[in-house]
Amino acid sequence: MKKLFLVLAIAALTGAAQAGQNVEGLARTCNNCHGVGGVSAGSAMPSIGGLPRDYLKRVMKQWKYDERSAITMSRIVKGFSDDEIDALADHFAKLPWVPVPQAAAAEMLAKGKETVAANCTDCHGLNGGDPDVDSPKINGQSPKYMELEMQKYRSADFKMPHRKMKKAVQETPPTDASAAARYFGAQK
C-alpha cells in the first residue's frame, strides 16, 4: 500500500511539474482570444489577467466537466489536465488586472449605477473592482461580453451554475442589466 501511495504521489508531482513547465506555452494559446497578458482587445472576449486564481480554476473546471456552458471554452479545456488548468489559473491570477474602460452616455451610466447599487454590490462592489472572493473583477471589462454572459444566465439552454448570479440577472429587466454592464465597463 505504501508503494502504491508513493507511485501515485510521484505521478501527481510529475504532472504538476510538467504543467508548470508548459504553462507559458499554454498561456500563449490563450492570448489569441484573451489578449497578451490576459487583457482582451475584443469586445466579446473577457480579460482574464489578474482575476482570482480560485475563480479561474473553478470556471475552467466547470467547462471541462460540462457544468457550465461555453461554446468554445468547453471544447478547449477538455484537452487540459486538471494540473494544467491549475497552472493556467495561477499564471493568469499573478498578472495585473488592467481595466479597459469604455465610455457610455451619462444617462446610461446613471441607470447602470442605480441597477448595480440595487443588485450587484454584494458580489461585485459598486464599481466592479472590489468583488467577493467568489466573484471576478468586472470594472473595465467589455460591456458586450458582460451582456452576452447575462443572456446565458437568462437562457434555459445554457448551464450557468452560479445560482445567486442567475437569480439576480433573471430578476433584472434586460435594459437595466445592459445599463449595469455599461456602467461596470466604464469603470477604471
WONOR-V667485 format. One record per backbone hydrogen bond with DSSP energy under -1.0 kcal/mol. NH is the residue of the N-H (numbers start at 1). CO is the residue of the C=O. E is the energy in kcal/mol with one decimal. If there is no record, write none. Layout:
NH:CO:E, NH:CO:E
//
This chain:
5:1:-2.4, 6:2:-2.4, 7:3:-2.6, 8:4:-2.5, 9:5:-2.6, 10:6:-2.4, 11:7:-2.4, 12:8:-2.4, 13:9:-2.4, 14:10:-2.6, 15:11:-2.4, 16:12:-2.3, 17:13:-2.5, 18:14:-2.6, 19:15:-2.3, 20:16:-2.2, 21:17:-2.1, 22:18:-2.1, 26:22:-2.4, 27:23:-3.2, 28:24:-1.9, 29:25:-1.2, 30:26:-1.0, 31:27:-1.0, 33:30:-1.2, 34:30:-3.0, 35:31:-1.5, 38:35:-2.1, 39:36:-1.2, 48:38:-2.1, 49:38:-1.8, 50:92:-3.5, 51:48:-1.7, 56:52:-2.5, 57:53:-2.7, 58:54:-2.4, 59:55:-2.6, 60:56:-2.4, 61:57:-2.4, 62:58:-2.2, 63:59:-2.1, 64:60:-2.5, 65:61:-2.4, 66:63:-1.5, 67:62:-3.3, 68:62:-1.3, 69:159:-3.0, 74:70:-1.5, 76:72:-2.0, 77:73:-2.6, 79:76:-1.4, 80:77:-1.6, 85:81:-2.3, 86:82:-2.6, 87:83:-2.4, 88:84:-2.6, 89:85:-2.6, 90:86:-2.4, 91:87:-2.5, 92:88:-2.8, 93:89:-2.2, 94:90:-1.4, 100:140:-1.6, 102:185:-1.9, 109:105:-2.5, 110:106:-2.4, 111:107:-2.2, 112:108:-2.8, 113:109:-2.7, 114:110:-2.0, 115:111:-2.4, 116:112:-2.9, 117:113:-2.7, 118:114:-1.6, 119:115:-1.8, 120:116:-2.8, 121:116:-1.4, 124:120:-2.8, 125:121:-1.4, 130:124:-1.0, 132:123:-3.2, 135:132:-1.4, 138:128:-2.7, 139:128:-1.1, 140:184:-2.6, 141:138:-1.8, 145:43:-1.0, 146:142:-2.3, 147:143:-2.7, 148:144:-2.3, 149:145:-2.3, 150:146:-2.3, 151:147:-2.0, 152:148:-1.6, 153:149:-1.9, 154:150:-1.5, 155:151:-1.4, 163:161:-1.2, 166:162:-2.4, 167:163:-2.6, 168:164:-2.3, 169:165:-2.7, 170:166:-2.5, 171:167:-1.7, 177:173:-2.5, 178:174:-2.4, 179:175:-1.8, 180:176:-2.3, 181:177:-2.2, 182:178:-2.2, 183:179:-2.5, 184:180:-2.9, 185:181:-2.5, 186:182:-1.1, 187:184:-1.4
//
